[in-house]
């Protein structure tokens, strides 16, 4: 089929959750023989990777995007006038809207696939396409985004709670509208079905539920091979895109409330924080830690950092969907501690493939126990690798997309016989 695929970021290299998910989806569509035209926002640092997309796309079109805090204030005010979410206003750029409209006018597409919330607004233009058959439109929801804002509101300072609630409610209603307007919606975990349906105004969720499919995020277990960790290491590793508020919130929680408890029991423990755009307070905490904490920023290769670590922590207090960091930790055979929210949507068993803890004291205890127990580290590493291979490799997981795309396939005309 001919697919117009809309994405908010260049999905390469697969070094962050959204990129990992989208890159494997594009690879799968290509291997299934589909003809994919990509329309994406692009940042200057992403341009060197555009040629890589030619391997899986027939054509690649881009629109430059630059973010600034000053501009965000304007988009926030604009959202009050329009009633639309701030996230939608921020990405509603004239260049992208014109590009999508031109592509829809110039070519016939069977499917318009909107990857993530903010690209849905452009896919809706496909409903205005004239002719015999308009494209089938798919909303690929990486998360139920309104629930992320709800969880962030719960952990936010009191003076920010009303701000978070406003955006939370707007996104909830907007996502409910999308479920109604799109032909099909894909989520990565079953609970997100109900979260998206919670925003539907008329309450007619029975028929809409049948138009939502749950397809997990996948990783490449062939590429992500097990790590050979340094014996006797006292280093803890954590990572994530630190400009993403839920990631920064969780790691800040670990730095401020959990790591000091670990240090009390393991004085020689160290912590390495990896991720693009670390907040200023992370850098300051590292400078004041006497060498116990290192904040690296973005790194091209995680392997040496994983090899130097005893374990990984994925501290999550707010979020939705699946944590790709965990899937990759399983694939790399990295023993890991996370929270119940962090493990959402991943079929893994506590104390078999992973350790779970939800408050500072229990998280610190689990981390210390894992640091001090090489046999437990090895058990989690081996079982996690087996889980990644069996359940979360992209070649197996994404076969479930075939049923969704079959709904968009042109149906043969009925033939009458005299």
Beta strands, then each sheet from edge to edge (+ up, - down):
strand 1: 2-7
strand 2: 35-42
strand 3: 59-64
strand 4: 111-115
strand 5: 136-140
strand 6: 184-187
strand 7: 212-214
strand 8: 235-239
strand 9: 270-274
strand 10: 293-297
strand 11: 311-314
strand 12: 336-338
strand 13: 355-356
sheet 1: 3+ 2+ 1+ 4+ 5+ 6+ 7+
sheet 2: 10+ 9+ 8+ 11+ 12+ 13+
end
